[in-house]
Amino acid sequence: MHKIIFILLLPLMFIQGRRVKKNTPKLPEAGGDRSGCLGEGPAVSLLVLGDSAAAGVGVEQQKDALSGTISSGLSAHFEVSWQLIAKSGANTAQTLKMLNKRYNEQAFEFDIVVVSLGVNDVLSPLSAREWLQQQLELIAFLTQSVNCRKLILTQVPPMGSFPALPQPLRWFLGKRSDEFNGLLRQLSKSEPFILLDFGSKPEPAQMASDGFHPGELIYQHWGDSIVEAIGDTVMPK
């Protein structure tokens, strides 16, 4: 149904999309280290992978972003060697291409991989089914080539609650992100990954100043949820 409404309202939403792109503040990726080692205990390696949210857009430093909150939380149980590979605007296909290029140059392995992707795919003309196929390719690469033992994918955030988006564009992108997440939930029943739900819709005051990216409190909650999902053990090889 939302696709039919989209066709009817396409001219309006096209104009709204251009206005949002033009008027939304362009926030930088968080500064600070993108790799490091901290904590004591069994050694584990962590990769945080993905888009602008993975890159920490919305906060000033990586220590307050996703990679910082996860690595800090895990350091209570492990000696964590962590790395961040993320870029604003990245979609799933671009991330797959980048990973393959890096792997061909130098093979790498990570015990834990956390993925933040989907918003830029929702914003593209890509169909939900095409995106699902790309997710399958990404999961296969991370579990087989990268030898990941715990893979955590985060659902596409509830774009229907993003303050930066006007109606009816916000409504449509919310429905589209719901469609993507429905397929991802089905996939999680048969594929070797943990699917993290964002839970309740974020409060506008908790989001970054652009009304589109997470703020510090959301990053902290997100990171804590991932640490809880990982637990205090990692599956043996």
N, C-alpha and C positions, 0 to 999 in steps of 0.2 A: 504493500500500500504506500509506504513512504517513497518508493521509487516512482510511482505514478504522480504523487504530489510534487516530487522533485522535478519531474518533466514539466509540469504545469507552472512551477515557480522558478524554473531555471534562469530566466533573464534577471529576475530580482536577486536570486542567490549568487549569480555571477557577479553582479555589481557589488553586493555585500562582501563577497570574497575578496574582490580587488581593494575595497575600502579597508577591510581588516588588515590585509597584507601591507597596505600603504601606511595606515595609522597606528598599528600596534608597535610599541617600542621594541627595538632590536636589542635584547639583552645579551651580554657576552656569556660564554661558557665560564664556569667557575675556574678561578686561578689555583695555583698550587700544584703539588706533585701529582703525577698520574701513575705512579707505581711506588712501592715501598714494602717494608717488612716490619711487623710489630707483633708483640705478644709473646707468650711462652706456652710450651706444650707441644703436642704432635704437630709436625709441619704440614700445612695445607697451602695450596695455591688457589687464588681467586681471580677470576676475570669478570669485570663488569663491562657489558657490551651494549652498544645501541646508539640512541639518538640524543637530542638536546637534553632530555630529562636525565639520561645516563651521564651526560657531560656536565651536569650541574647547573644548567641555565636557571637562574632564579635566586641563586645564592652567590656570595662572593668567592668562597674558598671551597676546595674539594673536601675538606674535613667536615663541612656542614652539608655536603651533597650526598648522593647515594653511595658512592664508593667509600667515602669517609665513614659514614654511619655503619655500613656493613663490616668493613675491615676492623673498625673499632670494637663493634659488638662481638665479632668472632675472636678477637684477641684475648677475650676472657677465657677461652678454651684452647686456642691454638696459637702456634707461631704462624702468622699469616703473611704469605708473600702475595701481594696483590698487584693487579694492573688494570688500568682503565683504557678501553678502546671505544671511543664514542665521538660522534660528530653531529653538530646541529644540522637538521634537515635530512638526516640519513633515513632511508627506508630499508625494508628487508632485503630487496634485491641488491642494493648498493652495499649493504653490510656483508652479504654473502660473497660478493665479488671481491671486496676488500680482504675478507678473511682468507679466501682462496689464494689471493696474491701474496699475502704475508706467509701463509703456510708453505707455498711453493718456494719462497725465498729462504725460509727457515722454519722447520717443523716445531710445533710447540704443543704443550699439554697443560691442562688445568684441572684440578680436582673439582672445583665448584665454578659454575658459570651462571651469571645472572644477566638476563636479557631484558632490555627496555626498548621495544619497537612497536609500531602500529599506528601512531598518530599520523605520520607522514604518508603511510599507506592509505589510511582513511581519507586523507585530503587529496589523494591522487585518483585517477580514473580506474584504478585497479579494481577488479571484482573481488568479492569476499572469497570466492572459490579459488581464484588465482593466488590470492594472498595465502590461503591455506596450504596450497602446494609449495609455496616458497617457505612457509613455516616448517613443513616436512623436510625440505632440503636443508634448512638451517639446523633442525634438530639432529638429522642424520650426520651432518658435518661435525657438530659439537660433541656428539656422543661417540662417534666412530673415529674421526680423524684427530680431534682434540682430546679424546679419551676422558671426557668429563664424567665424573661419578655422581655428581648432583647438579642437575640442570633446573634452574628456576626461571620460568617465564612469567612476566606480569601481564595481566589483562590490559587491553587498551583502556586508558582512563576514560571516565564518563564525560565525553565531550559535550554532552547536552547540558552540562553545568559550568562550562567555561565562560566566565564573565566577559571575555573579550569578544565573544561571538554574538552577533545580533540575531533576533528571530526573523524569519524562520530558518536561517542557516544553522543556528545552534540546534534546533529541533532535528533537522535532517542529519547533521553529523552525529548527534546523539544516537539516533536510530541506526545509523551506519556502524558506529562503534559497537553498539549492542549486537548487530548482526555478525561482525567479526568475532566478538567475544563468544557468541553462541557456538560458532564453529570451533573455536579454540577449546572451549569446555568439552565438546564432544571428542576432540583429538586427545585431550588429556586422559581420557579413559583407556586409550590403547597405546599411547606413546610414553617413553621413559622420562617424564619431566614433572615437576611440581608447578601447578598453576596458581599464581598468587592473585587473589581478588583484592581490588582496591578498597572494598568495604563500602562504607558510607560515602556519599558524595562530598567532595571537599568544600569547605566553607570559603566563600570568595575572599574573606580577610586572611585566609591561610595561604592563598596563592601569591605568586610573585606579582610585581607591580604591572606586568604586561597583561595580567588576567588570563594567561595561557599556560604558564609553567608553574611547577610546584614551588612553594615557599619553604623556608627552613623547617617548620613544624611538619609539613607533609613529607619532606625528605626523611626526617627523623622517624616518623611513624612507618614509612615505607621500608626503611632500612631495618628497623626493629622487627618488622613482620618477616622480613627475609631471614634475619638471624634466627628467629624463632622457628621458621620452617626448616632451616638447615639443622638445627639442634646442636648438641654438643659432641656428636660423632659424625664421621663421614664414612660412607660405605666402603668396605675394603675392595681392592681390585681383585 
